[in-house]
């Protein structure tokens, strides 16, 4: 069994290579159970350069730069040399926690690195030798400003999991509640800051010497990674995200989010409610005798859709290790260090894209993709739609899905060929969809994302266009616009009549024999305009009286409308017939 934010590492500490700790020197100190002394910047620089040399790093960059130059000559997509992504992943693992986390973050951003690297970086080995209990105890007491025994009745000395930033211990509070406690490794902030100081000149050197690397803007992306990693090093940031997700699903009986114990949490310590269940990654056939894989997949799908399209705050790393199965109808989500935010308009466009796939509607798929993209050059919709249709046909239109990674790659490449660039949050959404689809297929081999999403999509479409709340909002909008029309109509009509009288609305094209016709049409335009204003005014008054809670407001609107209508009819009556 597994608990909240805890996992069985599957390996003893002795089986984890030394290089997966902060550094070789720190690993040796930690293994001896001594206090970890920070390695000097010079020592760490030498170690990083030695590791880069061992992995022929600059040869890797040279190969990638050559591929980028060839791409520029051919005008085609980047062809990553075979084996390079795996070699880069192994390099990051050997460089230690900072680089492992950087790789994991890049794995969530295929807009920053080629897809082959993003895919490979998702397999980064993020299990390190645990920090001894004595040092963990000191971190807990420093962060909570209390002796550990005053906070916890019991605190298991051996962690259930240890990763690059911290480790997880099971414990019990003084009131008897079981909890999972995430504690950062001591000195991790200093090590990360030191590694970034060392990285900056190396990245600058790479960008200057290897011209082909400039297209990736490595210095700009390094700064972005620094910000992202800084958030992961602050558990209060994760706690805020976690709390929002907890509140979003608080009334959902099918989704469990562990509750945060705020009084026992801080920047380096996060204490969560213990949840008993089986991690999806550990689920073996028959582990839960009564488990209905299809039902669990439906719960996963619906909760994922709600996070993206309803809450617009979603789990950006929904790996099997972050999902607990409690029973056939209940799941729990863990670890909200990486989340994605979706603007409302973007969420609606992605939902429209899913609807298009569900209906096999090429026009709807194409239009929503166009609306999602930023145009970076000349664009012609026709050729783009033709290419998109070929992609959908190639992948079987009835089974097409943005969760299909091969299809998504083709769509991204096609969009770029037509000067369309998909936004980063869309890439994050589709990556999450792909991960969810993979998890659901482990539970149900016949799972299809679009088909399973069908009931949710229909409900969302009803709520968007047909629900009483939406209809009421639409009527109120019409009423407000009508009221504005009533308010501005007299002045605008006076302006029109004044310009007509002064002949300021004439068209600067002279055609002989059309003077009488122009005068006749001028009268018709006036009548049509006044008629349209009258109809809008009547509708606005009706809506104001129907929706307004104030009787005085309704009576005032009626009196004002009658005066304006009287004036309009007089103007029509006075207008001479041709």
Residue pairs with C-beta under 8 A, 6 or more apart in sequence:
1 276
1 277
1 278
2 8
2 277
2 278
2 279
2 282
2 324
3 160
3 170
3 178
3 180
3 274
3 275
3 276
3 277
4 179
4 180
4 258
4 272
4 273
4 274
4 275
4 324
4 332
4 334
5 161
5 168
5 180
5 182
5 258
5 270
5 272
5 334
5 335
6 160
6 161
6 168
6 170
6 180
7 160
7 161
7 168
7 279
7 281
7 282
7 321
8 160
8 161
8 282
9 127
9 160
9 161
9 162
11 127
13 129
13 130
13 162
16 127
16 128
16 129
18 24
18 27
18 28
18 31
18 129
19 27
19 51
19 93
19 94
19 95
19 96
20 93
20 96
20 100
20 125
20 127
20 128
20 129
20 164
21 27
21 30
21 96
21 97
21 128
21 129
22 30
22 36
22 39
22 96
22 97
22 128
22 185
22 187
22 188
22 191
23 39
23 43
23 44
23 47
23 96
23 191
24 47
25 39
25 43
25 47
26 36
26 37
26 38
26 39
27 129
29 35
29 36
29 37
30 36
30 129
30 131
30 132
31 129
33 132
33 134
35 135
36 131
36 135
36 186
36 187
38 187
38 190
38 191
38 194
39 47
41 194
41 197
41 198
44 194
44 195
44 198
45 198
48 95
48 195
48 198
48 202
51 91
51 94
51 95
52 58
52 91
52 202
54 94
55 87
55 90
55 91
55 94
56 87
57 91
58 206
60 84
60 87
60 88
60 91
61 206
61 210
61 213
62 210
63 81
63 84
64 80
64 81
64 84
64 210
64 212
64 213
65 210
65 211
65 212
65 213
66 212
67 78
67 79
67 80
67 81
67 212
68 78
68 212
68 213
68 215
69 211
69 212
70 79
71 77
71 78
71 79
77 413
77 416
78 114
80 114
80 116
80 117
84 116
85 116
85 117
85 119
85 120
85 121
86 120
88 117
88 120
88 121
89 103
89 120
89 121
89 123
89 124
91 99
92 99
92 100
92 102
92 103
92 121
92 124
93 99
93 100
93 124
93 125
96 164
96 191
96 195
97 128
97 164
97 165
97 185
97 188
97 191
97 192
98 164
98 191
98 192
98 195
98 196
98 229
99 195
100 124
100 125
100 126
100 164
101 126
101 164
101 165
101 192
101 229
101 232
102 225
102 229
103 121
103 124
104 121
104 122
104 124
104 126
105 225
105 228
105 229
105 232
105 338
106 112
106 113
106 117
106 118
106 121
106 225
107 118
107 119
107 120
107 121
107 122
107 124
108 118
108 316
108 317
108 338
108 428
108 431
109 118
109 424
109 427
109 428
110 118
110 427
110 431
111 422
111 423
111 424
111 427
112 216
112 221
112 224
112 424
113 121
113 216
115 409
115 412
118 431
119 405
126 163
126 164
127 161
127 162
127 163
128 162
128 163
128 164
128 185
129 162
130 158
130 159
130 162
130 167
131 162
131 167
131 183
131 185
131 186
133 157
133 158
135 186
136 159
136 167
136 169
136 183
136 186
137 148
137 155
138 186
139 183
139 184
139 186
139 268
139 269
140 148
140 151
140 155
140 181
140 183
140 269
141 147
141 148
142 268
143 266
143 267
143 268
143 269
144 151
144 264
144 266
144 269
148 155
150 174
151 173
151 174
151 264
152 171
152 172
152 173
152 174
152 179
152 181
153 172
153 173
153 174
153 176
154 171
154 172
155 169
155 171
155 172
155 181
156 169
156 170
156 171
157 169
158 169
159 167
159 168
159 169
160 168
160 169
160 170
160 180
161 167
161 168
162 168
165 184
165 185
165 188
165 232
165 233
166 182
166 183
166 184
166 185
166 188
166 268
167 182
167 183
167 185
168 180
168 181
168 182
168 183
169 180
169 181
169 183
170 178
170 179
170 180
170 181
170 274
171 178
171 179
171 180
171 181
171 271
172 178
172 179
173 179
173 261
173 264
177 261
177 273
177 274
178 273
178 274
179 261
179 264
179 271
179 272
179 273
179 274
180 258
180 271
180 272
180 273
180 274
181 264
181 269
181 270
181 271
181 272
182 235
182 269
182 270
182 271
182 272
183 268
183 269
184 233
184 235
184 268
184 269
188 233
189 233
192 229
192 233
196 222
196 226
199 222
200 219
200 222
203 218
203 219
203 222
204 219
206 213
206 218
207 213
207 214
207 218
207 219
231 237
231 238
231 337
232 238
232 337
232 338
234 267
235 265
235 266
235 267
235 268
235 269
235 270
236 265
236 266
236 267
237 337
238 270
238 335
238 336
238 337
239 260
239 262
239 265
239 270
241 313
241 336
241 337
241 339
242 257
242 258
242 260
242 272
242 336
243 260
244 311
244 313
245 257
245 307
245 311
245 313
245 315
245 333
245 336
245 339
246 257
246 258
246 259
246 260
248 306
248 307
248 310
248 311
248 313
249 255
249 256
249 257
249 303
249 306
250 257
252 303
253 329
253 330
254 299
254 302
254 303
254 329
254 330
254 331
255 299
255 303
255 330
255 331
255 332
255 333
256 275
256 324
256 326
256 330
256 331
256 332
256 333
257 332
257 333
258 272
258 273
258 274
258 275
258 332
258 334
259 272
259 273
260 270
260 271
260 272
260 273
261 271
261 272
261 273
264 271
265 271
275 324
275 326
275 332
275 334
276 326
277 324
277 325
277 326
277 332
278 287
278 288
278 324
278 325
279 320
279 321
279 323
279 324
279 325
280 320
280 321
280 323
280 324
280 325
280 439
280 442
280 443
281 319
281 320
281 321
283 320
283 325
283 442
283 443
288 325
288 327
288 328
290 327
290 328
291 325
291 327
291 328
292 328
293 443
293 444
294 443
294 444
294 446
294 447
295 328
295 329
296 325
296 328
296 329
296 331
296 443
296 444
297 440
297 441
297 443
297 444
297 447
297 452
298 452
299 329
299 330
299 331
300 323
300 331
300 436
300 439
300 440
300 443
301 436
301 440
301 449
301 452
301 453
301 456
302 456
303 331
303 333
304 314
304 315
304 318
304 432
304 433
304 436
305 453
305 456
306 456
307 313
307 314
307 315
308 314
308 342
308 347
308 350
308 429
308 432
309 342
309 347
309 350
309 351
309 460
312 341
312 342
312 343
312 344
312 347
313 339
313 340
313 341
313 342
314 339
314 340
314 342
314 429
314 432
315 322
315 333
315 336
315 338
315 339
315 340
315 432
316 338
316 339
316 340
316 428
316 431
316 432
317 335
317 337
317 338
317 435
318 333
318 432
318 435
318 436
318 439
319 435
320 439
320 442
321 334
322 333
322 334
322 335
323 331
323 332
323 333
323 334
323 439
324 331
324 332
324 333
324 334
325 331
326 332
340 425
340 428
340 429
340 432
341 425
342 350
342 425
342 429
343 425
346 372
346 423
346 425
346 426
348 464
349 368
349 371
349 372
350 368
350 372
350 402
350 426
350 429
351 457
351 460
352 364
352 367
352 368
352 371
353 364
353 365
353 368
353 369
353 372
353 402
354 402
354 450
354 453
354 457
355 361
355 364
355 457
355 461
356 362
356 363
356 364
356 365
356 366
356 367
356 368
357 365
357 400
357 401
357 402
357 450
358 450
358 453
358 454
358 457
360 392
360 397
360 398
360 400
362 385
362 388
362 389
362 392
363 385
365 388
365 392
366 381
366 384
366 385
366 388
369 388
369 411
369 415
369 420
369 422
370 381
370 384
370 420
372 422
372 423
372 426
373 415
373 420
373 421
373 422
373 423
374 420
374 421
374 423
375 419
375 420
375 421
376 419
376 420
376 421
377 419
378 419
379 418
379 419
379 420
380 418
383 418
384 414
384 415
384 418
384 420
387 414
387 417
387 418
388 411
388 414
391 407
391 410
391 411
391 414
392 400
394 410
395 404
395 406
395 407
395 410
399 448
399 450
400 407
400 450
401 407
401 433
401 437
401 448
401 449
401 450
402 408
402 411
402 430
402 433
403 430
403 433
403 434
403 436
403 437
403 449
404 434
404 437
405 434
408 430
408 434
412 422
415 421
415 422
433 449
436 449
437 447
437 449
440 447
440 449
440 452
441 447
463 469
463 470
464 470
472 547
475 543
475 546
475 547
476 543
476 547
478 539
478 540
478 543
479 540
479 543
479 544
479 547
481 540
482 536
482 537
482 539
482 540
482 541
482 543
482 544
483 540
483 544
483 557
485 533
485 536
485 537
485 540
486 537
486 540
486 541
486 557
486 560
486 561
486 564
489 533
489 537
489 564
490 564
490 567
493 529
493 530
493 533
493 568
493 571
496 505
496 526
496 529
497 526
497 571
499 505
500 522
500 526
505 522
506 518
516 578
519 578
520 578
523 575
523 576
523 577
523 578
526 571
526 572
526 575
527 572
527 575
530 568
530 571
530 572
533 568
534 565
534 568
537 561
537 564
537 565
538 561
540 557
540 561
541 557
541 558
541 561
544 553
544 554
544 557
545 554
545 557
545 558
548 554
548 557
